[in-house]
Amino acid sequence: MKKVNLLVVSIIAFILISCNGNSQTVESNISSTKNMIEVIDFHSTHRCMTCNAIEANTKHALDKFFADELKSGIITFQSVNVDEKANSQMAEKYQATGTSLFLNVIVDGSSTIINLTELAFAKGRKKEAFSKRLKIKIDEQLIKL
């Protein structure tokens, strides 16, 4: 009976540790002095319809609402395949193992990583709803630059 209880407690602890919340914000110092927002779409080699829609609708939102910022380099977009060995360090930094969407907000050499994966999966296939929510998230960060 004690072994069963220990097993149940271990499984619950593992689940709680694994579910680390998708709205994380992580800060770190980096060498870049340019204030900017990096929009990073992580994906694996084989993608589902939602995963493809997240990338397409992220690009749509950026082109529609932030064309000037993209052109000037204030906002950048990257699509990163986590399955490629060359991207392993970046994927590890963001703890991305599959489809994930992040903002990396760089202000005065300090980096704040915002995980938007939950938003991406909740609204990713709804072009206009997703675009509006992503615009709000980016606008909130643009005023900090």
Backbone as CSV, one residue per row, in Angstrom:
resi,resn,N_x,N_y,N_z,CA_x,CA_y,CA_z,C_x,C_y,C_z
1,MET,0.826,-1.193,0.000,0.000,0.000,0.000,0.869,1.255,0.000
2,LYS,1.976,1.210,0.772,2.866,2.362,0.826,3.493,2.629,-0.534
3,LYS,3.798,1.559,-1.273,4.386,1.722,-2.601,3.401,2.387,-3.557
4,VAL,2.140,2.033,-3.451,1.110,2.629,-4.308,0.972,4.117,-3.994
5,ASN,0.936,4.455,-2.696,0.839,5.862,-2.299,2.052,6.650,-2.778
6,LEU,3.216,6.078,-2.645,4.435,6.738,-3.102,4.404,6.938,-4.608
7,LEU,3.921,5.943,-5.324,3.813,6.049,-6.778,2.838,7.155,-7.173
8,VAL,1.704,7.220,-6.523,0.701,8.251,-6.826,1.264,9.642,-6.532
9,VAL,1.909,9.808,-5.398,2.504,11.102,-5.044,3.586,11.477,-6.054
10,SER,4.386,10.521,-6.458,5.440,10.779,-7.444,4.864,11.221,-8.780
11,ILE,3.813,10.570,-9.221,3.177,10.927,-10.499,2.591,12.332,-10.424
12,ILE,1.912,12.645,-9.336,1.330,13.980,-9.180,2.429,15.037,-9.148
13,ALA,3.510,14.769,-8.426,4.623,15.721,-8.371,5.225,15.930,-9.751
14,PHE,5.384,14.868,-10.504,5.931,14.970,-11.862,5.035,15.825,-12.748
15,ILE,3.735,15.614,-12.654,2.786,16.385,-13.464,2.862,17.862,-13.097
16,LEU,2.909,18.165,-11.814,2.976,19.563,-11.388,4.268,20.231,-11.832
17,ILE,5.358,19.509,-11.786,6.637,20.056,-12.236,6.623,20.263,-13.739
18,SER,6.030,19.341,-14.472,5.983,19.430,-15.934,5.104,20.565,-16.416
19,CYS,4.027,20.839,-15.729,3.094,21.907,-16.126,3.574,23.210,-15.517
20,ASN,4.530,23.825,-16.175,5.165,25.002,-15.609,4.483,26.295,-16.001
21,GLY,3.277,26.268,-16.524,2.556,27.489,-16.876,3.076,28.071,-18.169
22,ASN,2.193,28.448,-19.056,2.621,28.918,-20.363,2.769,30.417,-20.453
23,SER,2.529,31.153,-19.406,2.664,32.596,-19.487,3.891,33.053,-18.704
24,GLN,4.986,32.339,-18.877,6.214,32.655,-18.180,6.828,33.931,-18.716
25,THR,7.511,34.636,-17.835,8.332,35.764,-18.222,9.696,35.532,-17.591
26,VAL,10.729,35.525,-18.394,12.079,35.285,-17.921,12.931,36.463,-18.349
27,GLU,13.722,36.996,-17.406,14.573,38.122,-17.736,16.033,37.694,-17.707
28,SER,16.827,38.266,-18.619,18.263,38.030,-18.620,18.943,39.193,-19.314
29,ASN,20.225,39.335,-19.069,21.002,40.377,-19.732,21.641,39.798,-20.975
30,ILE,21.649,40.582,-22.046,22.249,40.147,-23.296,23.150,41.248,-23.812
31,SER,23.916,40.943,-24.837,24.890,41.900,-25.342,24.290,42.933,-26.286
32,SER,23.096,42.684,-26.829,22.485,43.616,-27.774,22.077,44.898,-27.062
33,THR,22.385,46.021,-27.677,21.997,47.298,-27.094,20.786,47.888,-27.798
34,LYS,20.355,47.280,-28.884,19.200,47.769,-29.630,17.916,47.316,-28.949
35,ASN,17.038,48.268,-28.686,15.733,47.931,-28.130,14.873,47.359,-29.245
36,MET,14.337,46.181,-29.020,13.567,45.510,-30.065,12.708,44.396,-29.488
37,ILE,11.828,43.878,-30.326,11.007,42.721,-29.967,11.248,41.640,-31.010
38,GLU,11.683,40.479,-30.537,11.838,39.313,-31.407,10.601,38.440,-31.229
39,VAL,9.934,38.139,-32.326,8.804,37.212,-32.302,9.347,35.891,-32.826
40,ILE,9.272,34.855,-31.996,9.894,33.582,-32.343,8.841,32.478,-32.332
41,ASP,8.697,31.836,-33.492,7.765,30.721,-33.659,8.580,29.440,-33.761
42,PHE,8.554,28.641,-32.699,9.227,27.350,-32.720,8.269,26.303,-33.272
43,HIS,8.819,25.345,-33.995,8.010,24.257,-34.546,8.892,23.042,-34.755
44,SER,8.261,21.909,-34.953,9.002,20.694,-35.294,8.911,20.489,-36.802
45,THR,9.589,19.478,-37.295,9.596,19.216,-38.735,8.203,18.866,-39.237
46,HIS,7.513,18.014,-38.514,6.161,17.598,-38.904,5.167,18.424,-38.099
47,ARG,4.327,19.186,-38.818,3.418,20.112,-38.143,1.962,19.797,-38.464
48,CYS,1.126,20.012,-37.468,-0.318,19.841,-37.649,-0.907,21.123,-38.251
49,MET,-2.190,21.100,-38.545,-2.855,22.270,-39.130,-2.778,23.477,-38.204
50,THR,-2.961,23.258,-36.913,-2.897,24.363,-35.962,-1.498,24.955,-35.921
51,CYS,-0.487,24.111,-35.942,0.896,24.586,-35.908,1.208,25.441,-37.136
52,ASN,0.757,25.013,-38.297,0.939,25.806,-39.518,0.155,27.114,-39.439
53,ALA,-1.049,27.058,-38.885,-1.877,28.258,-38.760,-1.247,29.271,-37.814
54,ILE,-0.609,28.803,-36.751,0.041,29.714,-35.806,1.099,30.538,-36.525
55,GLU,1.936,29.878,-37.321,2.966,30.623,-38.051,2.342,31.569,-39.074
56,ALA,1.404,31.072,-39.858,0.781,31.902,-40.900,0.065,33.107,-40.295
57,ASN,-0.652,32.893,-39.213,-1.409,33.984,-38.618,-0.532,34.940,-37.818
58,THR,0.596,34.458,-37.322,1.565,35.360,-36.698,2.141,36.292,-37.755
59,LYS,2.538,35.726,-38.896,3.049,36.552,-39.997,1.989,37.546,-40.462
60,HIS,0.745,37.087,-40.571,-0.352,37.962,-40.984,-0.485,39.148,-40.027
61,ALA,-0.498,38.870,-38.735,-0.651,39.934,-37.737,0.509,40.918,-37.800
62,LEU,1.719,40.402,-37.936,2.885,41.284,-38.005,2.838,42.155,-39.251
63,ASP,2.504,41.561,-40.390,2.418,42.327,-41.640,1.293,43.356,-41.592
64,LYS,0.183,42.990,-40.990,-0.987,43.873,-40.956,-0.806,45.044,-39.989
65,PHE,-0.289,44.771,-38.803,-0.241,45.793,-37.761,1.141,46.405,-37.523
66,PHE,2.193,45.716,-37.928,3.534,46.162,-37.564,4.497,46.200,-38.747
67,ALA,4.001,46.532,-39.922,4.839,46.549,-41.128,6.008,47.521,-40.983
68,ASP,5.760,48.709,-40.443,6.832,49.700,-40.276,7.886,49.216,-39.285
69,GLU,7.441,48.601,-38.198,8.371,48.098,-37.182,9.198,46.931,-37.724
70,LEU,8.588,46.103,-38.562,9.330,45.011,-39.204,10.390,45.576,-40.141
71,LYS,9.996,46.560,-40.924,10.907,47.158,-41.897,12.101,47.828,-41.206
72,SER,11.845,48.479,-40.073,12.910,49.190,-39.365,13.735,48.281,-38.453
73,GLY,13.280,47.057,-38.222,14.017,46.130,-37.368,13.656,46.223,-35.897
74,ILE,12.685,47.054,-35.554,12.233,47.130,-34.163,11.561,45.816,-33.770
75,ILE,10.880,45.204,-34.734,10.289,43.878,-34.539,10.896,42.947,-35.580
76,THR,11.277,41.756,-35.134,11.766,40.731,-36.057,10.929,39.470,-35.873
77,PHE,10.916,38.639,-36.900,10.204,37.366,-36.835,11.157,36.249,-37.221
78,GLN,11.132,35.179,-36.434,11.929,33.992,-36.737,11.040,32.764,-36.631
79,SER,11.193,31.871,-37.589,10.569,30.559,-37.536,11.700,29.565,-37.315
80,VAL,11.654,28.842,-36.204,12.774,28.003,-35.785,12.322,26.551,-35.652
81,ASN,12.963,25.663,-36.403,12.672,24.232,-36.335,13.479,23.622,-35.188
82,VAL,12.793,23.169,-34.140,13.473,22.621,-32.967,14.134,21.275,-33.245
83,ASP,13.767,20.630,-34.350,14.351,19.338,-34.688,15.727,19.465,-35.340
84,GLU,16.071,20.654,-35.802,17.371,20.849,-36.439,18.436,21.093,-35.377
85,LYS,19.527,20.364,-35.497,20.605,20.430,-34.515,21.133,21.858,-34.334
86,ALA,21.176,22.618,-35.418,21.687,23.988,-35.363,20.847,24.888,-34.451
87,ASN,19.612,24.497,-34.190,18.714,25.312,-33.368,18.579,24.804,-31.937
88,SER,19.363,23.807,-31.569,19.180,23.169,-30.263,19.442,24.121,-29.100
89,GLN,20.458,24.976,-29.203,20.740,25.902,-28.100,19.609,26.909,-27.915
90,MET,19.114,27.419,-29.027,18.020,28.382,-28.947,16.767,27.722,-28.379
91,ALA,16.456,26.531,-28.838,15.288,25.805,-28.330,15.434,25.536,-26.835
92,GLU,16.638,25.206,-26.415,16.881,24.946,-24.999,16.701,26.218,-24.175
93,LYS,17.198,27.335,-24.692,17.065,28.616,-23.987,15.596,28.934,-23.709
94,TYR,14.738,28.665,-24.679,13.313,28.959,-24.545,12.517,27.761,-24.020
95,GLN,13.181,26.648,-23.802,12.548,25.406,-23.361,11.444,24.990,-24.330
96,ALA,11.733,25.145,-25.611,10.780,24.801,-26.666,11.110,23.421,-27.214
97,THR,10.145,22.528,-27.161,10.346,21.177,-27.687,9.442,20.891,-28.872
98,GLY,8.572,21.798,-29.168,7.643,21.672,-30.287,7.093,23.042,-30.596
99,THR,5.887,23.096,-31.090,5.299,24.378,-31.451,5.141,25.256,-30.217
100,SER,5.730,26.441,-30.294,5.682,27.425,-29.215,5.812,28.804,-29.835
101,LEU,5.262,29.799,-29.181,5.366,31.176,-29.655,5.852,32.053,-28.514
102,PHE,6.904,32.819,-28.784,7.509,33.669,-27.769,7.738,35.074,-28.288
103,LEU,7.719,36.024,-27.358,8.252,37.355,-27.599,9.511,37.460,-26.761
104,ASN,10.577,37.966,-27.354,11.783,38.287,-26.611,11.922,39.797,-26.691
105,VAL,11.634,40.470,-25.591,11.641,41.927,-25.545,12.989,42.374,-24.992
106,ILE,13.738,43.109,-25.812,15.072,43.551,-25.430,15.030,45.058,-25.201
107,VAL,15.307,45.461,-23.958,15.330,46.871,-23.590,16.616,47.137,-22.818
108,ASP,17.434,48.039,-23.334,18.694,48.428,-22.694,19.557,47.219,-22.333
109,GLY,19.629,46.258,-23.228,20.473,45.092,-23.026,19.881,44.024,-22.126
110,SER,18.673,44.238,-21.637,18.009,43.262,-20.784,16.902,42.577,-21.582
111,SER,16.871,41.267,-21.520,15.932,40.468,-22.303,14.820,39.925,-21.408
112,THR,13.581,40.121,-21.840,12.428,39.551,-21.151,11.712,38.631,-22.129
113,ILE,11.625,37.360,-21.784,10.994,36.363,-22.647,9.558,36.151,-22.180
114,ILE,8.630,36.304,-23.123,7.208,36.142,-22.818,6.672,34.973,-23.639
115,ASN,6.146,33.990,-22.957,5.636,32.782,-23.599,4.175,32.983,-23.990
116,LEU,3.899,32.966,-25.293,2.542,33.142,-25.812,1.973,31.844,-26.391
117,THR,2.534,30.723,-26.000,2.113,29.440,-26.552,0.649,29.141,-26.257
118,GLU,0.210,29.450,-25.055,-1.191,29.189,-24.699,-2.128,29.988,-25.602
119,LEU,-1.824,31.259,-25.815,-2.608,32.094,-26.733,-2.574,31.512,-28.141
120,ALA,-1.392,31.085,-28.572,-1.236,30.555,-29.931,-2.130,29.344,-30.166
121,PHE,-2.163,28.430,-29.220,-2.992,27.239,-29.405,-4.478,27.529,-29.201
122,ALA,-4.798,28.486,-28.340,-6.208,28.806,-28.096,-6.838,29.544,-29.274
123,LYS,-6.078,30.438,-29.907,-6.643,31.294,-30.957,-5.949,31.141,-32.305
124,GLY,-4.932,30.313,-32.400,-4.083,30.236,-33.583,-4.778,29.978,-34.898
125,ARG,-5.890,29.267,-34.885,-6.599,28.953,-36.137,-7.685,29.978,-36.457
126,LYS,-7.871,30.938,-35.581,-8.870,31.998,-35.791,-8.110,33.274,-36.138
127,LYS,-7.902,33.477,-37.418,-7.006,34.518,-37.928,-7.211,35.884,-37.270
128,GLU,-8.407,36.412,-37.322,-8.641,37.769,-36.816,-8.573,37.836,-35.294
129,ALA,-9.149,36.863,-34.615,-9.106,36.851,-33.149,-7.668,36.732,-32.661
130,PHE,-6.908,35.837,-33.279,-5.506,35.665,-32.912,-4.720,36.932,-33.210
131,SER,-4.932,37.520,-34.380,-4.199,38.726,-34.775,-4.440,39.870,-33.801
132,LYS,-5.681,40.046,-33.394,-6.008,41.119,-32.446,-5.342,40.896,-31.096
133,ARG,-5.373,39.656,-30.610,-4.747,39.354,-29.309,-3.233,39.501,-29.378
134,LEU,-2.634,39.048,-30.475,-1.188,39.188,-30.631,-0.813,40.662,-30.723
135,LYS,-1.602,41.451,-31.421,-1.355,42.892,-31.523,-1.346,43.528,-30.138
136,ILE,-2.314,43.173,-29.313,-2.380,43.716,-27.952,-1.119,43.357,-27.174
137,LYS,-0.703,42.094,-27.257,0.493,41.644,-26.530,1.737,42.396,-26.994
138,ILE,1.869,42.594,-28.297,3.040,43.296,-28.819,2.966,44.781,-28.476
139,ASP,1.793,45.393,-28.604,1.632,46.808,-28.247,2.017,47.060,-26.791
140,GLU,1.657,46.134,-25.902,2.017,46.264,-24.486,3.528,46.328,-24.303
141,GLN,4.258,45.636,-25.161,5.715,45.612,-25.053,6.373,46.763,-25.813
142,LEU,5.762,47.202,-26.900,6.332,48.304,-27.687,6.459,49.580,-26.867
143,ILE,5.511,49.831,-25.983,5.586,51.057,-25.184,6.759,51.034,-24.201
144,LYS,7.331,49.875,-23.969,8.481,49.743,-23.071,9.804,50.020,-23.772
145,LEU,9.786,50.051,-25.111,11.031,50.242,-25.862,11.487,51.681,-25.828
